[in-house]
Amino acid sequence: MSVAALFYYAYAYLPRQMYKWQRRSLQAFARAMELRSGGRFGDSKKIARMAVEVAEALRLSPKRRRQLELAVYLRDIGMAAVPYFILNAERPLSTMEQLTLDRHVEIGASMVEQIPNLQSLKRLVLLHHARYDRHPKIMLEAHILSALSSFFEIAWSHGLDRAVLALKQGAGTLYHPRVAAAIIDHLPTAGGAAIDATGNVQAS
C-alpha cells in the first residue's frame, strides 16, 4: 500500500468511520433518554440537525460542527440520575426538585469525562444550559446548545410562537444574540407554526 493511501486511511477514512460509529451509538442512547422523559426535552436527531445548520450559518468549522452534533446526543446523559417522577412531573417543581434536575449538567459532564475519545465534549455538556450574560466568552457551540435546548423545551410545552418570543426577549441575557438570531432565521416561519411532541416544525 502506498504512503498516500496509508495517509488517506489514517487521517481521512478512519476518522470519518469513527465519527459515524460514535454518532449511531450516541443516537441510540439519546433516544433512551427521550423515552424516559416523554420527549419533553426534544428529539435529539432534530435538535442535532438544527444545531449543525445554525453552526454552519455562524461559520463554525466542520470539525466543530461534528463535535457539536455529538454533544447534542450527550447533553442530557446526566438525566439518567434524575428520578423519573421529577423528569415527568406535570406540576411546577419544588425548589429541591429543581435543584436535583439542574444537577444533571454536572453529573453528565462527569460521566462524559469517563467515555474514551469523547472527553473533549465534557465542557459542552457542562455548559449546555449556560446563560449568555454569565458566560459571554464561552465557546459558541455551548451557546447554540443552550439556546436550542431551551427553545425546544418551550416549543414542546407552549408552541413555536412562544419559543421564538423567548429567544427574542432573552437575546443578550439568556442567549447569545447571534445564536438567537440564527435560530430564528433558520425556522421556516415563526407565525402560524408549531412544534409537535417529536420536535417537528409544522405549519398550522
Contacts in CASP RR format, 6 or more apart in sequence:
PFRMAT RR
TARGET T0000
AUTHOR 0000-0000-0000
METHOD contacts of the structure
MODEL  1
MSVAALFYYAYAYLPRQMYKWQRRSLQAFARAMELRSGGRFGDSKKIARM
AVEVAEALRLSPKRRRQLELAVYLRDIGMAAVPYFILNAERPLSTMEQLT
LDRHVEIGASMVEQIPNLQSLKRLVLLHHARYDRHPKIMLEAHILSALSS
FFEIAWSHGLDRAVLALKQGAGTLYHPRVAAAIIDHLPTAGGAAIDATGN
VQAS
18 117 0 8 1.000
19 66 0 8 1.000
19 70 0 8 1.000
22 70 0 8 1.000
22 117 0 8 1.000
22 118 0 8 1.000
23 69 0 8 1.000
23 70 0 8 1.000
23 73 0 8 1.000
26 70 0 8 1.000
26 73 0 8 1.000
26 74 0 8 1.000
27 44 0 8 1.000
27 45 0 8 1.000
27 73 0 8 1.000
29 73 0 8 1.000
29 74 0 8 1.000
29 77 0 8 1.000
30 44 0 8 1.000
30 45 0 8 1.000
30 72 0 8 1.000
30 73 0 8 1.000
30 74 0 8 1.000
30 76 0 8 1.000
31 44 0 8 1.000
33 41 0 8 1.000
33 44 0 8 1.000
33 76 0 8 1.000
33 77 0 8 1.000
33 79 0 8 1.000
33 80 0 8 1.000
34 41 0 8 1.000
34 42 0 8 1.000
34 43 0 8 1.000
34 44 0 8 1.000
36 79 0 8 1.000
36 80 0 8 1.000
36 84 0 8 1.000
36 87 0 8 1.000
37 76 0 8 1.000
37 79 0 8 1.000
37 87 0 8 1.000
37 88 0 8 1.000
38 87 0 8 1.000
38 88 0 8 1.000
39 156 0 8 1.000
39 197 0 8 1.000
39 198 0 8 1.000
40 87 0 8 1.000
40 88 0 8 1.000
40 153 0 8 1.000
40 156 0 8 1.000
40 157 0 8 1.000
41 76 0 8 1.000
41 79 0 8 1.000
41 149 0 8 1.000
41 152 0 8 1.000
41 153 0 8 1.000
41 156 0 8 1.000
42 152 0 8 1.000
42 153 0 8 1.000
42 156 0 8 1.000
42 198 0 8 1.000
42 199 0 8 1.000
43 152 0 8 1.000
43 198 0 8 1.000
43 199 0 8 1.000
43 200 0 8 1.000
44 72 0 8 1.000
44 73 0 8 1.000
46 152 0 8 1.000
46 198 0 8 1.000
46 199 0 8 1.000
46 200 0 8 1.000
47 72 0 8 1.000
47 148 0 8 1.000
47 149 0 8 1.000
47 152 0 8 1.000
48 69 0 8 1.000
48 72 0 8 1.000
48 73 0 8 1.000
50 148 0 8 1.000
50 183 0 8 1.000
50 186 0 8 1.000
51 68 0 8 1.000
51 69 0 8 1.000
51 72 0 8 1.000
51 144 0 8 1.000
51 145 0 8 1.000
51 148 0 8 1.000
52 65 0 8 1.000
52 68 0 8 1.000
52 69 0 8 1.000
53 186 0 8 1.000
54 144 0 8 1.000
54 148 0 8 1.000
54 179 0 8 1.000
54 182 0 8 1.000
54 183 0 8 1.000
54 186 0 8 1.000
55 64 0 8 1.000
55 65 0 8 1.000
55 68 0 8 1.000
55 140 0 8 1.000
55 141 0 8 1.000
55 144 0 8 1.000
56 65 0 8 1.000
57 182 0 8 1.000
57 185 0 8 1.000
57 186 0 8 1.000
58 140 0 8 1.000
58 144 0 8 1.000
58 178 0 8 1.000
58 179 0 8 1.000
58 182 0 8 1.000
60 68 0 8 1.000
60 140 0 8 1.000
60 141 0 8 1.000
64 141 0 8 1.000
67 120 0 8 1.000
67 121 0 8 1.000
67 124 0 8 1.000
67 141 0 8 1.000
68 124 0 8 1.000
68 141 0 8 1.000
68 144 0 8 1.000
68 145 0 8 1.000
70 118 0 8 1.000
70 121 0 8 1.000
71 121 0 8 1.000
71 124 0 8 1.000
71 125 0 8 1.000
71 128 0 8 1.000
71 141 0 8 1.000
71 145 0 8 1.000
72 145 0 8 1.000
72 148 0 8 1.000
74 108 0 8 1.000
74 112 0 8 1.000
74 118 0 8 1.000
74 121 0 8 1.000
74 124 0 8 1.000
74 125 0 8 1.000
75 124 0 8 1.000
75 125 0 8 1.000
75 128 0 8 1.000
75 145 0 8 1.000
75 149 0 8 1.000
76 104 0 8 1.000
77 107 0 8 1.000
77 108 0 8 1.000
77 111 0 8 1.000
77 112 0 8 1.000
77 125 0 8 1.000
78 104 0 8 1.000
78 105 0 8 1.000
78 107 0 8 1.000
78 108 0 8 1.000
78 111 0 8 1.000
79 87 0 8 1.000
79 104 0 8 1.000
80 107 0 8 1.000
80 111 0 8 1.000
81 103 0 8 1.000
81 104 0 8 1.000
81 107 0 8 1.000
81 108 0 8 1.000
82 100 0 8 1.000
82 101 0 8 1.000
82 103 0 8 1.000
82 104 0 8 1.000
83 100 0 8 1.000
86 93 0 8 1.000
86 97 0 8 1.000
86 100 0 8 1.000
86 101 0 8 1.000
87 101 0 8 1.000
89 97 0 8 1.000
93 101 0 8 1.000
102 129 0 8 1.000
105 125 0 8 1.000
105 126 0 8 1.000
105 127 0 8 1.000
105 128 0 8 1.000
105 129 0 8 1.000
106 126 0 8 1.000
108 125 0 8 1.000
108 126 0 8 1.000
109 122 0 8 1.000
109 123 0 8 1.000
109 125 0 8 1.000
109 126 0 8 1.000
112 118 0 8 1.000
112 119 0 8 1.000
112 121 0 8 1.000
112 122 0 8 1.000
112 125 0 8 1.000
113 119 0 8 1.000
113 122 0 8 1.000
123 139 0 8 1.000
123 142 0 8 1.000
124 139 0 8 1.000
124 141 0 8 1.000
124 142 0 8 1.000
124 145 0 8 1.000
127 135 0 8 1.000
127 138 0 8 1.000
127 139 0 8 1.000
127 142 0 8 1.000
127 145 0 8 1.000
127 146 0 8 1.000
128 142 0 8 1.000
128 145 0 8 1.000
128 146 0 8 1.000
128 149 0 8 1.000
129 146 0 8 1.000
129 149 0 8 1.000
129 150 0 8 1.000
130 138 0 8 1.000
130 142 0 8 1.000
130 143 0 8 1.000
130 146 0 8 1.000
131 146 0 8 1.000
131 173 0 8 1.000
131 174 0 8 1.000
132 143 0 8 1.000
132 146 0 8 1.000
132 172 0 8 1.000
132 173 0 8 1.000
132 174 0 8 1.000
132 175 0 8 1.000
132 176 0 8 1.000
132 177 0 8 1.000
133 172 0 8 1.000
133 173 0 8 1.000
133 174 0 8 1.000
135 142 0 8 1.000
136 176 0 8 1.000
140 176 0 8 1.000
140 178 0 8 1.000
140 179 0 8 1.000
143 175 0 8 1.000
143 176 0 8 1.000
143 179 0 8 1.000
144 176 0 8 1.000
144 179 0 8 1.000
146 174 0 8 1.000
146 175 0 8 1.000
146 176 0 8 1.000
147 167 0 8 1.000
147 174 0 8 1.000
147 175 0 8 1.000
147 176 0 8 1.000
147 179 0 8 1.000
147 180 0 8 1.000
147 183 0 8 1.000
148 183 0 8 1.000
150 166 0 8 1.000
150 174 0 8 1.000
150 175 0 8 1.000
151 163 0 8 1.000
151 166 0 8 1.000
151 167 0 8 1.000
151 183 0 8 1.000
152 163 0 8 1.000
152 195 0 8 1.000
152 199 0 8 1.000
154 162 0 8 1.000
154 163 0 8 1.000
154 166 0 8 1.000
155 162 0 8 1.000
155 163 0 8 1.000
155 194 0 8 1.000
155 195 0 8 1.000
155 199 0 8 1.000
156 195 0 8 1.000
156 197 0 8 1.000
156 199 0 8 1.000
159 194 0 8 1.000
159 195 0 8 1.000
160 187 0 8 1.000
160 190 0 8 1.000
160 191 0 8 1.000
160 192 0 8 1.000
160 193 0 8 1.000
160 194 0 8 1.000
160 195 0 8 1.000
160 201 0 8 1.000
161 190 0 8 1.000
161 191 0 8 1.000
161 192 0 8 1.000
161 193 0 8 1.000
163 195 0 8 1.000
164 184 0 8 1.000
164 187 0 8 1.000
164 190 0 8 1.000
164 191 0 8 1.000
166 174 0 8 1.000
167 175 0 8 1.000
167 180 0 8 1.000
167 183 0 8 1.000
167 184 0 8 1.000
168 180 0 8 1.000
168 184 0 8 1.000
170 180 0 8 1.000
171 177 0 8 1.000
171 180 0 8 1.000
171 181 0 8 1.000
172 180 0 8 1.000
184 190 0 8 1.000
187 193 0 8 1.000
187 201 0 8 1.000
188 201 0 8 1.000
188 203 0 8 1.000
189 203 0 8 1.000
192 203 0 8 1.000
192 204 0 8 1.000
193 201 0 8 1.000
193 202 0 8 1.000
193 203 0 8 1.000
193 204 0 8 1.000
194 201 0 8 1.000
194 202 0 8 1.000
194 204 0 8 1.000
195 201 0 8 1.000
195 202 0 8 1.000
196 202 0 8 1.000
END
